[in-house]
Amino acid sequence: ADGNLVHEMLDLTRRLIPAQFPLHALGVGHPVNVAAGVALGYATFDSALPTRDARRGRLYTFTGTGGPGPGSGWFRFLYVTDDKYIKDARPVDEGCDCPTCRRYSRGYLRHLYRANEAAFQRLATLHNLRFMVRLMAALRASLPGGGATDGAG
């Protein structure tokens, strides 16, 4: 055990459920935990964490350092509420193709957040959900066989 209760529970459940059954991780949404779950054979995940984080100004970005896996060096949290983003014209994530990153800057998103504009919650949520889709695609592609599934994912 690595001292991470979520990882330990994912591993225990994987060992208790026969391999022919697909695994669904309810409430597992932190990127590191999702990566650990995929490595253990989990096919689907369901969590409010990415959308809740988005609404509170915590956006997910890939760092470009290594591929996604159980460690945390491949992604980071961008807190759009930080003052350092006031005049930042860059998108949340340079490599992201979501509508938020294609059209809006970190500075503008910070402004929307500070002004309590509902548009911020929608734009931030779109970004974090696209991050999760990109994460799952990368994790599945890294599996033996290139991520071919039995249709459960």
N, C-alpha and C positions, 0 to 999 in steps of 0.2 A: 504494500500500500504506500502511496506517495503522500499521504496526509491530506488529500483532497477528498472530502466526503462524497461529493457528486461523482467523481471518477470511480471511487470505491463502490458506490451503489450501482453505477452503470455496469461495472465489471461483475459484481455479484449477480445482478439480474441476468446478464448475458450468460453466465455459467449455469443459472437455474432454468432458463428457458431453452428447450430443445432447439438446435440449430436450424431446423426446417421452418420455424416460425419467425416472421419478421418482427423486428423490435421497433417500438415507437417510444420516444422519450418525451413525455409530457412534462412541461415546466423547465426544460433544459434549453436555454437560449443564449448563454454567454458563448462567444465564439470559441474560446479554448475548450469549453465543455462539449460543444457540438463536434469539434474536431476529435476529441477523445472518444465520443460516442460513435462517430463514423469509423474510427479505427477499430472499435470493438464489434462492429457489424450492425449498428443501428441504422435504419433506413429513413426514418422520418422523425421530425422534431416539432414541438408545438409549445411556444412560449410567448408571453407578452413582453418579455424583457427588451427586445430590439425596438419595439414601438414605444414603450414607456421611456426608455433611455432617450429616444429621439425627441419626444415631447418635452423632456427636461433639459435638452441641449447637449446630450452626450451622443456624438456621432461616431460611427465606426469607419476606420480607414485602413487599407492595406499599406504596409510599410515598404513593400518591394524587397524585403529581406527574407529570403527563404520561402518555402512553400508552407501553406497552412498545415498545422499539426498540433499536437497536444501542448507544445510550448507557446509562449505569447509574443515572441519577437517579430512575428509576421504581420501583426496588426497593432493598431493603437486607438485609443479614444481621443477624439478631438472635442474639446469643450468649447463650443461656439460662443459661450457666454464670456469667455476670457477677453479682457481688454485688448490683448495683443491682436485681436482680429478686427478691430474697429475699421481699419483701412485696408484690410487684406482682400485683394481682388482675385485671389486664386479660388478655384472650386474646393469643396470639402475634400475630395479625393481626385487627384489629377487623372488617375486611370479609370475612373468610374463613368459609366455611360448613362446614368440615371438622369431624368429631367432636371433634378435639382442641381447636379454637378454640371450639366451642360449649359444651364441658363443663369445660375445665381452664384454670387461670390460668398465667401465666408463672412465678409464685412456686412453684406446685405442681410444674410441670415441672422447675424448677431443683432442687427438693427430690428428685424422683425421680432426676434425673441424679446428684446428689451422693450419693444412697443406693445408687447402682448398681442401680436397679430395672430389670428388663427391660421393664417397661411404658413407661418413658421412650422406649426405642428404637422401640417400635411406634407410640406417639403422635406422636413427632417425625417418623417416616417417613410416617405418614398425612398430616401437615400438609404436608411438602415435596412429596409426590406430588400433593396437591390443588393446591398452588401451581402446579406445572408444568402440570396440566390447565387451570387458569384462565389461565395464561400462553398456552398454545397456542390456547385459544379466543379470547383477545383478539387475538393475532397474526393468526390466520386471519381474524377479522372485519375486521381493518384492511387486508386485501389487496383489490385491485380485484375487484369482484364479490362482496364480502362473505365471502370465504373459501370459496367453492364449490370443491370439489376433484374430482379425477377418480376418487375412491374410494381413492386410495393412502394417505390420511392418516386 
